Amino acid sequence: MPYSGPDDKSLPSNVKKKSKGKRKQWIAIFNSTFKACKKKGGKKKTCDSKAFKVANGVLKEKSMDNIVATVVEGLRKIIRDITGEQIEARAISIPDAYDKIRKLLREAEPTEWYWITDLYIDDKEMFAVVAREGELFKLPFSFVNDEITIGELSRVVIEFKEIAERSFRIMRQKDGTIRWMLIAGTSVLNRQGEIDSTKLFDSMIEHAISEDEYPYLDFFHLGEKFRMGVADYIARDGVVLIAAGLFEDNPVANAMIKAYETDPDYWGASNTFRATSPPEMLEVATDISIPVYNEGIWDAIAILPEENACSLFTAISQSVLKERFMDKRIVSALTKLAGDDEEAAEEFIGMVDEVNRDVKDSDVIHRDEPSQEESTEEEGSPGEKESSEEETIEGESLETEFELDKEAISQIATQVADSDAVTGFMQTVKEAVEQLSGSVSDLQVISAASVRSSEKVLQRLDVLEKSDEDKQREWENDIPRNQKVRLTTTYRPSRDSTKGDNEKELSLTELASETLANIK
């Protein structure tokens, strides 16, 4: 519902805590998004949800801007302390470009919401890829006197479409245990602008089975302390990664079961995996590439609010079973896992089929690596292979359009600040700052030691250049007064050994008598 102003009593509690200026901004974005959604025939509940996500996303984005600005300024100071020089403005204009371009776009069209997905710089031009209402645009920019100027937006012939039907299912079994089945991921472009390919899914499954290290189920990626169970079945069907297991009997799992039964559409799934090889860059349009991960180790699956899930098509919802496309072996395994609850198994299988069907029927961007069996079949059909190659060549000359639901784009903003990519970037920057700080301290210690050594050398040179008299005098001055040796000197005039002719030598007796006479 639209809001009247910053003092509207019906504002969400988190918005009421913001400053008046931020409340005004939030309301303007919310009302604009809600109005646009209703104009296109959207339902009130759906439009409310979209408007909330977009408005909240902008507030989070601004918070991230402040964090990045603080980090950049800290790096400037550290480098200035080390080199003694101020960094040139041009040297940091690229990291600042995101923020400056966003501000220029907002000034140009304050009622529209933009998200910069990436910046591209080469010898020929510099441009940003900008998302708006489910579409991608190319925005050229340039530097003029260390300031950024932007050109005209031009549409990129590529869109990303999010499909509505996704799946998760909980089943209570006869023995009292509760089983979960879910779509853990899909090999389509996710909200981080990356693709987890089917080759990655196969790699994770192979490692889990061979090493007996199945992923555990936790809440919101909070780790072992919030563990709710461990997968006992994992498989891939088409572009869909499937996992199933039993809930453990603990407070977190019990609360999750209750929350799911109250509102199953609220929850989604997200993977945690460790990439074991660098991503492959897939070109989706001219000069625009996205990373595709092909190898990794599967650590965990998280249940969390669907809007926070990275992978698309993983929300927990229900579907209707249509014509079955799933691998028969996977159907058999899931049916056996479900036990007596055949209806639940059929419903889950229908959900997986629905995702694969929607991905296949639409031109959503995805990376589907053929399995070994599929590859063998292709190799055994030369005629089909030649035909496929011809179709590929023809397809390269055609423009392809992919559609993207606006909700997916609006949710990107709310995900970026909490995404693994941004978190990893901030951690890397933090470690770099700490490392640079340590280097500064080490350099200061080394510098102080060098100064002390130089002073000692100069002192020794001064000592070597002094005369013996100066050294003796300095040595005597350094002796405490009460320890100085005092020498008593008696002066006796020398006696002339030559005697006159008339003088005679007196005997000792005569000399004594003469002395006594003088005393009297």
C-alpha positions as CSV (number, residue, x, y, z in Angstrom):
1,M,0.0,0.0,0.0
2,P,1.3,3.5,-0.8
3,Y,2.5,5.6,2.2
4,S,1.5,9.3,2.7
5,G,4.8,10.6,4.1
6,P,7.7,10.1,6.5
7,D,5.4,10.3,9.6
8,D,2.9,7.7,8.3
9,K,2.2,5.5,11.4
10,S,1.8,2.4,9.2
11,L,5.4,2.5,8.0
12,P,7.4,-0.7,8.7
13,S,9.3,-0.7,12.0
14,N,12.7,-0.9,10.4
15,V,11.9,2.2,8.3
16,K,10.6,4.2,11.3
17,K,14.1,3.9,12.8
18,K,15.7,5.7,9.8
19,S,16.3,9.4,9.6
20,K,13.5,11.6,8.1
21,G,15.5,12.0,4.9
22,K,15.9,8.2,4.4
23,R,12.2,7.7,5.2
24,K,11.3,10.1,2.5
25,Q,13.6,8.3,0.0
26,W,12.2,4.9,1.0
27,I,8.6,6.0,0.6
28,A,9.3,7.6,-2.8
29,I,10.9,4.3,-4.1
30,F,8.2,2.2,-2.5
31,N,5.3,4.2,-3.9
32,S,6.9,4.4,-7.4
33,T,7.5,0.7,-7.6
34,F,4.0,-0.1,-6.2
35,K,2.3,2.2,-8.8
36,A,4.3,0.7,-11.7
37,C,3.4,-2.8,-10.6
38,K,-0.3,-2.0,-10.3
39,K,-0.3,-0.3,-13.7
40,K,0.9,-3.6,-15.2
41,G,-2.0,-5.5,-13.6
42,G,-0.1,-6.9,-10.6
43,K,-2.0,-8.0,-7.5
44,K,-1.8,-5.9,-4.4
45,K,0.1,-8.5,-2.3
46,T,2.6,-9.1,-5.1
47,C,3.1,-5.4,-5.7
48,D,3.5,-4.8,-2.0
49,S,6.2,-7.5,-1.8
50,K,8.1,-6.1,-4.8
51,A,8.0,-2.5,-3.6
52,F,9.3,-3.6,-0.1
53,K,12.2,-5.5,-1.7
54,V,13.2,-2.6,-4.0
55,A,13.0,0.1,-1.3
56,N,14.9,-2.0,1.3
57,G,17.5,-2.9,-1.3
58,V,18.3,0.8,-1.9
59,L,18.8,1.4,1.8
60,K,21.1,-1.5,2.1
61,E,23.0,-0.3,-1.0
62,K,23.7,3.1,0.6
63,S,25.0,1.4,3.7
64,M,27.4,-0.6,1.6
65,D,28.5,2.6,-0.2
66,N,29.5,4.0,3.2
67,I,31.5,0.9,4.1
68,V,33.4,0.9,0.7
69,A,34.1,4.6,1.0
70,T,35.6,4.1,4.5
71,V,37.8,1.2,3.2
72,V,39.0,3.1,0.2
73,E,40.0,6.1,2.4
74,G,41.8,3.8,4.8
75,L,43.8,2.3,2.0
76,R,44.7,5.7,0.7
77,K,46.1,6.7,4.2
78,I,48.1,3.5,4.5
79,I,49.7,3.9,1.1
80,R,50.4,7.5,1.8
81,D,52.1,6.6,5.1
82,I,54.3,4.1,3.3
83,T,55.2,6.1,0.3
84,G,55.0,9.5,1.7
85,E,53.0,10.6,-1.4
86,Q,49.3,11.4,-1.9
87,I,47.6,9.0,-4.3
88,E,46.5,10.7,-7.5
89,A,42.8,11.1,-7.9
90,R,42.8,9.2,-11.2
91,A,44.3,6.2,-9.6
92,I,41.2,5.6,-7.4
93,S,38.6,6.9,-9.8
94,I,37.8,3.4,-11.1
95,P,36.8,2.0,-7.6
96,D,34.7,5.1,-7.1
97,A,33.1,4.8,-10.5
98,Y,30.2,2.6,-9.2
99,D,29.2,5.2,-6.7
100,K,29.5,8.1,-9.0
101,I,27.6,6.5,-11.9
102,R,24.8,5.5,-9.6
103,K,24.5,9.0,-8.4
104,L,24.5,10.4,-11.9
105,L,21.7,8.0,-12.9
106,R,19.6,8.9,-9.9
107,E,20.0,12.6,-10.7
108,A,19.0,12.0,-14.3
109,E,16.0,9.7,-13.5
110,P,15.1,9.9,-9.8
111,T,11.9,7.8,-10.2
112,E,13.8,4.9,-11.7
113,W,15.9,2.3,-9.9
114,Y,19.2,1.1,-11.4
115,W,21.7,-1.6,-10.5
116,I,25.2,-1.6,-11.9
117,T,26.1,-5.2,-12.5
118,D,29.7,-4.6,-13.8
119,L,32.1,-2.1,-15.3
120,Y,34.1,-2.8,-18.5
121,I,37.3,-1.0,-19.5
122,D,39.4,-1.6,-22.6
123,D,41.6,0.3,-25.1
124,K,38.5,1.4,-27.1
125,E,35.9,2.4,-24.5
126,M,34.6,2.3,-20.9
127,F,31.0,1.3,-20.2
128,A,28.8,0.0,-17.4
129,V,26.2,-2.8,-17.6
130,V,23.1,-1.5,-15.9
131,A,20.0,-3.4,-14.9
132,R,16.5,-1.8,-14.8
133,E,13.1,-3.4,-14.6
134,G,14.3,-6.8,-15.8
135,E,16.4,-5.4,-18.7
136,L,20.1,-4.8,-19.2
137,F,21.5,-1.5,-20.6
138,K,25.0,-0.5,-21.8
139,L,26.0,2.9,-20.4
140,P,29.2,4.5,-21.7
141,F,31.2,6.7,-19.4
142,S,34.4,8.8,-19.6
143,F,36.8,10.8,-17.4
144,V,36.9,14.6,-17.8
145,N,39.2,16.5,-15.5
146,D,39.1,13.5,-13.0
147,E,35.3,13.6,-13.0
148,I,33.0,11.0,-14.6
149,T,30.5,11.9,-17.3
150,I,27.9,9.4,-18.6
151,G,26.5,8.9,-22.1
152,E,23.1,7.5,-23.3
153,L,21.7,4.2,-22.2
154,S,21.4,1.6,-24.9
155,R,19.6,-1.7,-24.5
156,V,21.7,-4.9,-24.4
157,V,20.0,-7.7,-26.4
158,I,19.8,-10.1,-23.5
159,E,17.5,-10.5,-20.5
160,F,17.3,-12.9,-17.7
161,K,14.0,-14.6,-16.8
162,E,13.1,-16.0,-13.4
163,I,10.6,-18.8,-13.5
164,A,8.0,-18.9,-10.7
165,E,7.7,-22.6,-9.9
166,R,10.3,-24.0,-7.5
167,S,10.3,-26.6,-4.9
168,F,10.7,-28.0,-1.4
169,R,8.7,-30.7,0.4
170,I,8.5,-32.0,4.0
171,M,7.0,-35.5,4.6
172,R,6.2,-37.1,8.0
173,Q,7.0,-40.8,7.9
174,K,5.4,-43.8,9.7
175,D,8.4,-44.2,12.0
176,G,8.0,-40.7,13.3
177,T,10.9,-39.2,11.4
178,I,10.4,-36.2,9.1
179,R,12.0,-36.2,5.6
180,W,12.9,-33.1,3.6
181,M,13.3,-33.0,-0.2
182,L,14.4,-29.9,-2.0
183,I,15.8,-28.3,-5.1
184,A,19.2,-27.2,-3.8
185,G,20.2,-25.3,-6.9
186,T,19.8,-24.7,-10.6
187,S,22.4,-24.1,-13.3
188,V,20.9,-20.8,-14.4
189,L,22.2,-17.3,-13.9
190,N,21.9,-16.5,-10.2
191,R,21.4,-13.3,-8.3
192,Q,25.2,-12.8,-8.0
193,G,25.5,-12.7,-11.8
194,E,27.2,-16.2,-11.8
195,I,26.3,-19.6,-13.1
196,D,26.8,-22.9,-11.1
197,S,26.9,-25.2,-14.1
198,T,25.6,-28.8,-14.2
199,K,29.3,-29.8,-14.5
200,L,29.8,-28.2,-11.1
201,F,26.8,-30.1,-9.7
202,D,28.2,-33.4,-11.0
203,S,31.6,-32.6,-9.5
204,M,30.1,-31.9,-6.1
205,I,27.9,-35.1,-6.2
206,E,30.9,-37.2,-7.2
207,H,33.1,-35.9,-4.4
208,A,30.3,-36.3,-1.8
209,I,29.7,-39.9,-2.7
210,S,33.3,-41.0,-3.1
211,E,34.5,-39.3,0.1
212,D,31.2,-40.0,2.0
213,E,31.0,-36.3,2.8
214,Y,27.3,-35.4,2.2
215,P,26.2,-31.8,2.7
216,Y,24.4,-30.9,5.9
217,L,21.3,-28.8,6.2
218,D,21.5,-25.6,8.3
219,F,19.6,-22.4,8.8
220,F,20.7,-19.2,7.0
221,H,24.3,-20.4,6.4
222,L,25.0,-20.2,10.1
223,G,27.0,-23.4,10.2
224,E,27.1,-26.5,12.4
225,K,25.5,-24.8,15.5
226,F,22.3,-24.4,13.4
227,R,22.5,-27.8,11.8
228,M,19.1,-29.5,11.1
229,G,20.2,-32.7,9.3
230,V,22.4,-34.3,6.7
231,A,21.5,-35.2,3.1
232,D,21.3,-39.0,2.5
233,Y,20.4,-38.7,-1.2
234,I,21.8,-36.2,-3.8
235,A,21.3,-36.2,-7.6
236,R,21.1,-34.0,-10.7
237,D,18.2,-34.0,-13.1
238,G,18.6,-31.7,-16.1
239,V,19.6,-28.2,-14.7
240,V,18.2,-29.1,-11.2
241,L,20.3,-30.2,-8.2
242,I,18.3,-32.4,-5.8
243,A,18.9,-33.2,-2.2
244,A,17.0,-35.2,0.4
245,G,17.5,-36.2,4.0
246,L,16.0,-36.5,7.5
247,F,15.4,-33.7,10.0
248,E,17.3,-34.2,13.2
249,D,15.4,-33.9,16.5
250,N,16.7,-30.5,17.8
251,P,15.2,-27.1,18.5
252,V,16.4,-25.5,15.2
253,A,15.0,-28.3,13.1
254,N,11.7,-28.4,15.0
255,A,11.3,-24.6,14.7
256,M,12.0,-24.9,10.9
257,I,9.4,-27.6,10.4
258,K,6.8,-25.5,12.2
259,A,7.7,-22.4,10.2
260,Y,7.5,-24.3,6.9
261,E,4.1,-25.7,7.7
262,T,2.9,-22.1,8.6
263,D,4.1,-20.4,5.4
264,P,5.9,-22.8,2.9
265,D,6.1,-20.1,0.2
266,Y,8.3,-17.9,2.4
267,W,11.3,-20.3,2.4
268,G,14.1,-21.0,-0.1
269,A,17.3,-23.0,-0.4
270,S,20.9,-21.9,-1.0
271,N,24.2,-23.9,-1.4
272,T,27.6,-23.5,0.2
273,F,30.4,-25.0,-1.9
274,R,34.1,-24.5,-2.2
275,A,35.3,-23.9,-5.8
276,T,38.3,-26.1,-6.6
277,S,39.1,-24.4,-9.9
278,P,38.8,-20.9,-11.3
279,P,35.5,-20.0,-13.0
280,E,35.2,-20.1,-16.8
281,M,34.1,-16.8,-18.3
282,L,31.0,-17.2,-20.5
283,E,30.3,-14.5,-23.1
284,V,26.5,-13.7,-23.0
285,A,26.7,-10.6,-25.2
286,T,29.3,-8.7,-27.1
287,D,32.1,-7.8,-24.6
288,I,30.0,-9.0,-21.6
289,S,30.9,-12.1,-19.8
290,I,29.8,-13.9,-16.6
291,P,31.7,-16.4,-14.5
292,V,30.7,-20.1,-14.7
293,Y,31.8,-22.5,-11.9
294,N,32.6,-26.1,-13.0
295,E,34.3,-27.8,-10.1
296,G,33.7,-27.7,-6.3
297,I,33.1,-29.4,-3.0
298,W,29.6,-29.3,-1.5
299,D,29.6,-28.2,2.1
300,A,26.1,-27.4,3.1
301,I,22.5,-26.5,2.1
302,A,20.8,-23.6,3.9
303,I,17.1,-23.0,4.4
304,L,16.5,-19.2,4.5
305,P,13.9,-16.6,3.3
306,E,13.6,-17.1,-0.5
307,E,14.5,-13.4,-1.1
308,N,17.9,-14.1,0.4
309,A,18.6,-17.2,-1.7
310,C,21.3,-16.8,-4.3
311,S,20.2,-19.4,-6.8
312,L,16.9,-18.9,-8.7
313,F,14.2,-21.5,-8.8
314,T,14.8,-22.7,-5.3
315,A,11.9,-21.2,-3.4
316,I,9.7,-23.6,-1.4
317,S,6.3,-23.8,-3.2
318,Q,3.9,-26.3,-4.6
319,S,3.3,-27.4,-8.2
320,V,1.0,-29.6,-10.3
321,L,2.4,-32.8,-11.9
322,K,2.4,-32.7,-15.7
323,E,4.1,-34.9,-18.2
324,R,7.1,-36.4,-16.6
325,F,10.6,-35.5,-17.8
326,M,12.7,-36.7,-14.9
327,D,15.2,-39.5,-15.2
328,K,13.5,-42.8,-14.2
329,R,16.3,-43.8,-11.9
330,I,15.9,-40.6,-9.9
331,V,12.1,-41.0,-9.9
332,S,12.5,-44.5,-8.4
333,A,15.0,-43.3,-5.8
334,L,12.8,-40.4,-4.6
335,T,9.7,-42.6,-4.5
336,K,11.6,-45.1,-2.3
337,L,12.8,-42.4,0.0
338,A,9.2,-41.1,0.4
339,G,8.1,-44.5,1.6
340,D,4.3,-44.6,2.1
341,D,3.8,-41.0,1.2
342,E,3.5,-41.5,-2.5
343,E,1.5,-38.4,-3.0
344,A,4.3,-36.2,-1.5
345,A,6.9,-37.9,-3.7
346,E,4.8,-37.4,-6.8
347,E,4.3,-33.7,-5.9
348,F,8.1,-33.2,-5.5
349,I,8.9,-35.0,-8.7
350,G,6.3,-32.7,-10.4
351,M,8.1,-29.7,-9.0
352,V,11.5,-30.7,-10.4
353,D,9.9,-31.5,-13.8
354,E,8.3,-28.1,-13.7
355,V,11.6,-26.3,-13.3
356,N,13.3,-28.3,-16.0
357,R,10.4,-27.7,-18.3
358,D,10.3,-24.0,-17.7
359,V,14.0,-23.6,-18.2
360,K,13.9,-25.7,-21.4
361,D,10.8,-23.8,-22.8
362,S,12.3,-20.4,-22.1
363,D,15.6,-19.0,-23.2
364,V,16.9,-18.4,-19.7
365,I,20.7,-18.3,-19.5
366,H,22.1,-21.5,-18.1
367,R,25.0,-23.9,-18.5
368,D,23.9,-27.5,-19.0
369,E,26.9,-29.8,-19.4
370,P,25.9,-33.2,-20.8
371,S,26.4,-36.3,-18.6
372,Q,28.7,-39.1,-19.7
373,E,25.7,-41.2,-20.8
374,E,24.3,-38.3,-22.8
375,S,27.8,-37.7,-24.4
376,T,28.0,-41.4,-25.4
377,E,24.6,-41.2,-27.1
378,E,25.6,-38.1,-29.0
379,E,28.8,-39.7,-30.2
380,G,26.9,-42.7,-31.5
381,S,24.7,-40.5,-33.7
382,P,26.9,-38.7,-36.2
383,G,24.0,-37.5,-38.3
384,E,22.4,-35.8,-35.3
385,K,25.8,-34.3,-34.3
386,E,26.2,-32.7,-37.7
387,S,22.7,-31.3,-37.6
388,S,23.3,-29.9,-34.2
389,E,26.4,-28.1,-35.4
390,E,24.6,-26.6,-38.3
391,E,21.9,-25.3,-36.0
392,T,24.5,-23.8,-33.7
393,I,26.1,-21.9,-36.6
394,E,22.8,-20.6,-37.8
395,G,21.9,-19.6,-34.2
396,E,25.0,-17.4,-33.9
397,S,23.7,-15.0,-36.5
398,L,20.4,-14.5,-34.7
399,E,19.6,-12.0,-31.9
400,T,18.4,-13.8,-28.8
401,E,16.2,-12.1,-26.1
402,F,15.9,-13.5,-22.6
403,E,13.2,-12.2,-20.3
404,L,13.7,-11.5,-16.7
405,D,11.1,-11.1,-14.0
406,K,11.4,-7.7,-12.3
407,E,11.3,-9.4,-9.0
408,A,14.6,-11.1,-9.6
409,I,16.3,-7.8,-10.5
410,S,14.8,-6.0,-7.5
411,Q,16.0,-8.8,-5.2
412,I,19.6,-8.5,-6.5
413,A,20.0,-5.3,-4.6
414,T,19.0,-6.9,-1.3
415,Q,21.3,-9.8,-1.9
416,V,24.6,-8.1,-2.9
417,A,25.4,-6.7,0.5
418,D,25.0,-10.1,2.2
419,S,26.3,-12.2,-0.7
420,D,29.4,-14.3,-0.5
421,A,31.1,-12.3,-3.2
422,V,30.8,-9.0,-1.3
423,T,31.5,-10.6,2.0
424,G,34.6,-12.2,0.5
425,F,35.7,-8.9,-1.0
426,M,35.3,-7.1,2.3
427,Q,37.3,-9.8,4.1
428,T,40.0,-9.6,1.4
429,V,40.2,-5.8,1.8
430,K,40.3,-6.2,5.6
431,E,43.1,-8.7,5.4
432,A,45.0,-6.4,3.0
433,V,44.6,-3.5,5.4
434,E,45.9,-5.5,8.3
435,Q,48.8,-6.8,6.2
436,L,49.7,-3.2,5.1
437,S,49.4,-2.0,8.7
438,G,51.8,-4.8,9.7
439,S,54.2,-3.8,7.0
440,V,54.1,-0.2,8.2
441,S,55.0,-1.3,11.7
442,D,57.8,-3.5,10.4
443,L,59.2,-0.7,8.3
444,Q,59.1,1.6,11.3
445,V,61.0,-0.9,13.5
446,I,63.6,-1.5,10.8
447,S,64.0,2.3,10.2
448,A,64.5,2.9,14.0
449,A,67.1,0.1,14.2
450,S,69.0,1.5,11.2
451,V,69.1,5.0,12.8
452,R,70.5,3.5,16.0
453,S,73.2,1.6,14.1
454,S,74.2,4.7,12.2
455,E,74.5,6.7,15.4
456,K,76.7,4.1,17.0
457,V,79.0,4.0,13.9
458,L,79.4,7.8,14.0
459,Q,80.2,7.7,17.7
460,R,82.9,5.2,17.0
461,L,84.4,7.3,14.2
462,D,84.5,10.3,16.5
463,V,86.4,8.3,19.2
464,L,89.0,7.1,16.6
465,E,89.7,10.7,15.5
466,K,90.5,12.0,19.0
467,S,94.1,12.5,20.2
468,D,95.6,10.6,23.2
469,E,95.4,13.8,25.4
470,D,91.6,14.2,24.5
471,K,91.0,10.5,25.3
472,Q,92.8,10.8,28.6
473,R,90.9,14.0,29.6
474,E,87.6,12.5,28.6
475,W,88.4,9.3,30.6
476,E,89.2,11.4,33.7
477,N,86.1,13.5,33.3
478,D,84.0,10.3,33.2
479,I,85.4,9.1,36.6
480,P,83.1,10.0,39.6
481,R,84.6,12.7,41.9
482,N,84.7,10.4,44.9
483,Q,86.7,7.8,43.0
484,K,89.2,10.0,41.4
485,V,92.9,9.3,42.3
486,R,94.6,12.4,43.8
487,L,98.4,12.5,43.5
488,T,100.4,14.5,46.0
489,T,103.5,16.1,44.5
490,T,106.4,17.4,46.6
491,Y,108.9,19.7,45.0
492,R,112.4,19.5,46.2
493,P,115.1,21.8,44.7
494,S,118.0,19.9,43.4
495,R,121.2,20.2,45.4
496,D,124.4,21.3,43.7
497,S,126.8,18.5,43.9
498,T,129.8,20.8,43.2
499,K,131.4,22.3,46.4
500,G,133.3,25.5,46.7
501,D,137.1,25.4,47.5
502,N,136.5,26.7,51.0
503,E,133.5,24.5,51.8
504,K,134.0,21.2,53.6
505,E,131.7,18.4,53.9
506,L,130.0,18.2,57.3
507,S,129.7,15.0,59.2
508,L,126.3,13.7,60.4
509,T,127.1,14.7,64.0
510,E,128.0,18.2,63.0
511,L,124.9,18.5,60.8
512,A,122.7,17.4,63.7
513,S,124.3,19.8,66.1
514,E,123.9,22.6,63.7
515,T,120.2,21.8,63.1
516,L,119.5,21.7,66.9
517,A,121.2,25.0,67.4
518,N,119.0,26.6,64.7
519,I,115.8,25.3,66.4
520,K,116.7,26.9,69.7
